[in-house]
Amino acid sequence: MHTIAVLALDQVIPFDLSTPIEVFTRTRLPDGRPGYQLRVCAEQPEVDAGTFTLRAPWGLEGLTGADTIVVPGTAAPTAPLSPAVRDALRAAAEDGTRIASICSGAFPLAATGLLDGLRATTHWVAADLLAAAHPDVEVDPDVLYVDNGQILTSAGAAAGLDLCLHMIRRDYGSAVAADAARLSVMPLEREGGQAQFIVHDHAPAPQGSALEPLLTWLQDNLGRDLTLAGIADQAGTSTRTLIRRFREQTGTTPLQWLHRARIRRAQHLLETTDHSVERIASQVGFGSPTAFRDRFKRTTGVSPRTYRRTFG
């Protein structure tokens, strides 16, 4: 079972601390088994969390052997990082442990040097401060999260949920992540960022919006040869008005939304069927397998076959 250690530093932000605990403990595999076991770790037995004090069941030794370490944000992000915590995080990184920060947790992570030369994010309020304090870190204040492979960082508040769901999808595939998202009452892919948009696999269909019937129709017709003019005709509007409404309600264009929806459907088919890549390309509306492979890799970072080997 995948072990996650949540590191509670002094002045930890309760919301950031609870986010990985809630999301990962709710995660269930298709056979009902839990996907993760959690450890809450701290340097000292008691941790000041502002409005209350918490007792961590694990000391820093709990970081050893964990598959993932999550560093939640703190209300004192520029406070000096203790040598013991710094050394423990560096040792974990050397052992290949995945390390993720939430919100201002990027500050203690940056203080270890593990973010040097990498792109990272934090709460938009603190982005300039992070960039000034750690000039070797490429701070991107606009995104929900940054995945560098072993090292990940998220923006503030609810972006921690996005990052946790992203890691679940990396570990167990989109079906398990989607189930965790439903239990968290959270969309699996949330279009938008802090300032405000990053590229996701799939733009959500906003319930109750004027576009909802059209988006449902698009989901039901992903395999068809759809054009912008044809989508506008289905919506009973002009292409110009359609584009404007899409940008207002989804933050993207109709064709970008369509591409992402097709890739999400393809991911599901790769995970749950033994259909050939060529057949899936046709099922999700790509004119050629080559075009499908190119779009899939640009969106997910891997080829369809690699994705199937990982999550199928």
N, C-alpha and C positions, 0 to 999 in steps of 0.2 A: 504494500500500500504506500502511496505517495505521502511523505511526511512534510508538513509545513510548520515552520517555526515562526511565530510572530514575535518580533523583538519590541518590547515595551520600554522605551526610554523615558527618562524623567520628563514631566510635563507633556506626556503623550496626549494626543487629541482623542477623546473617547470614540468619536464617530469613526475616525480612521482605524482605530484599534478594533472596533467591532465589525467593520466591513469584511475583512478576510475571514474572521472567525465565523460570522453568520453565513457568508456565501459558501465557503469550503465545507463547513460541517453539514450543510444542506445538500451537498452534491451526492447523488446516487448513481451508480453504474446501472446498465440495463438489467442486470440480474438482482438489483436491490442492494447490493453491497455498497458501503460508503466508499467514496473515491479518495478520501484524504483522512489522515489523522493529524490533529492539531496540537502544537505545543505553544504555550504563551511563556516567553522567556524574558528575563530581566537581569541586569547586573546586580541589583540589590533585591532583597526579598520583597520590599514594599516600593511601589512606584506612585509618585504624585501625579494624578490625572486631573488636577485642577479642582473640580467640584467634589472629587472623592479620591480615596487612596485605594489602590488595588494590590493584592498579593499575587505574585506570579508563581505558578507551580514549579517552574524550571528556572535555573540560573543560566549563565552563558553556555554551560556545557550542553544545554538543550539544542544549541545551534549545530553542534557536531553531529554529522550523520543525517541532517535534514536534507530533503531534496530541494526544498525552496525555503528561502528566508524572506519574510515581508517586514519592511521597516515602515511603520505608520508615521504620520506627521507628528510634530511636537509644537507646542506653543512657544517654545524657545529655540527656534531653528539654528540660531547662530551660537548657541552655547557650545563650549568646547566639548569635543568628543573624548571620552575617557580612553586611555591607551588600551585597556582591556577589551572594550567594545570594538575599537578600531582593529586590533589584532585578530579578534574573533571573526569579524567580517572578512578581513583579508584572507585569513586561513580558509574560510569557507569558500571564497572565490577561487582560491588556488586548488581546492579540491573539486571544483567544477559545479558547486552548488548554484542553482539559479537564485538571484537576489533581486527583489523588487521593492521599490519605495512607493508610498502613497503620499500625495500632497507634499508637505514640507519635510517628509522623510528623505527627500532628495538631498537635503543639506548634510545630515550625518553620513549619508552614503557618499556624497561628494568629498567629505572630509577624510574618507579612507583613501582617496585617490582612485577609486574604482570607476569613477565617471570621467576621468581625464581622457580627452580625445574622443568622447562619445557625445552623441546627441541625447538630450534629456529634457524633462519638463518638470514643472511643479505648479503650485497654485499661482494663478496669474498675478496675484497681489505681490508675490514674493519672487517673481521671475527675474526682475532687474537686480534684486539683492543677491540671488543665487549666481547670476552672471558676474556681478562685481566681486563676490567673495571667491568665486572659483573660475577664473578666466580660461582655464583649460577645458572647461565643459561648454559644449555648444548648446545653449539653452534655447528651447523652442517654446514660447509661451502660448502658442495657439492650439496645441493638440491635446487630445484627451489622454493619450499615453504614448510612450515610445518603447518599442521592443528592439533591443540590440542583440537579442539572442539570449545570452546568459544574464545580462543586466537589463532591467526594465524599470521605468519610472512612470508615474501617473500624475495628472493634474490634481486639483483639489476636490474635496467633498465627494460627490457622486461619481467622479471619474475613477475613484478607487474601485467601484463596482465594475465599471467597464474593463479595467485592467484584470480584475479577478476572473471575470467571465472569459476574457481573452486567454488567460492562462489555462482555464479549464478546457477550452476548445483546443488549445495546443496539446494538452495532456490526453484528452479522451475523445475529441471530436465534437462536431457541432450539435449532435443530437443530445449528448449529455449536457453540454453547455446551455442549450436551449431549455432543457428541463430545469437547470439551476437558475436560469434567468426568470422562468415563470414563477418559481418559488420565491424569488427575490422581488417579484412584481417589477421587472426591469426588462426592457428590450435587449435582445442579444446584441444587436448592432444599433448603437445610438448615433444617428447622424448629427454631427456637430462637435465642437470642441469648446475651448475657452473663448477663443476670439474670432472665429467660431467653427471652422470645418476641417476635418481630416477625411481621408479616403477610407471608407469602410467597404466591406464586401457587399453590403446590401442596405439600401436606404429603407427606413421603416415606413409602413403605411399608417399615417396618423388617423386613429379611429375618430369618427365623428366629423372629419374634415370634408370639404366639398369634393376633394379628390378621392375619397375612400372607394366609391363605386368603380371609378376608373382603375384604381390600383388593384382592386380585386379582379377586375376583368383582365388586366395585364398579367397578373399571377396565373390566371387560368389559361392564358394564351401565349405563354412564353415560347412555345415551340413554333409559333407562326412567324412568317416573314413580316415583321412589324416595322413601319416607317413612322417618322414624325408626323407626316400628313395623315397617315391612317389612324394614328393615336388621337390626333386632333379631331378627326371626323367622328371617332367613337365618343369623344367627349362633347361633341357638338359645339366646338369652338374653333377659333383660329390658332394656327401654330404659335403666333406671337403671344396670345393670351395664355395658351397652354404652358409655354415656357415660363411665363411670369408666375403663374399659379404654382407650378412645380417648385420654383425657387422659393416662393413665399412659404410653402407648406412642407416641403421636404428638404430644402437647402441644396438641391441639385437640379439637373436638367432631366427631361423625360428619358432621353436615351442613356444617360449615365445611370439613372435609376434602373432602367431596363437591363443594362449590362450587369449591374450588381445583382439584381434579382435572378438573372440567368445563371450567374456563377454560384449563387447560394443554392439554387436548385441542383446544379451540377454537383456541388459538394455533397448534397444529400444523396444523390444517386450513386456517387462514387463510394459513399460509406455503406449504403444499404442494398446495393444490387451488384451483380456481376456483369452488367452490361459493358460492352466495349466502349472505349473512349470515343470511337467514331459514332456509335449509336447515341451516346449521351450528348455529343455535340449537336446531333440532329434533334434530339428530344428537347433541348433547351434553346433551340432557335438559331444556332450558328450555321452559316452557309457552308462552312468547310471545317474539317477537324483541325487544320492548321490555324485558322483564325481562332478557333476555340482554345487550342493549346496556348496560343500567344496571349489571349485575353486572360485566361485562367492564371497563367504564371505571373502576369503583370499585377493581377489583383491579389493573389495569395502568396506569391513569392516562390512557389514550387510548381512543378508540372502536375498534371492530373494523375499520372501513374505514381509519382512520389506521394501525393496526397492520399491516394488509395492505400498504398503500402503502410502509411502512418496511421490512418484512421479507419480503414476498411474492416 
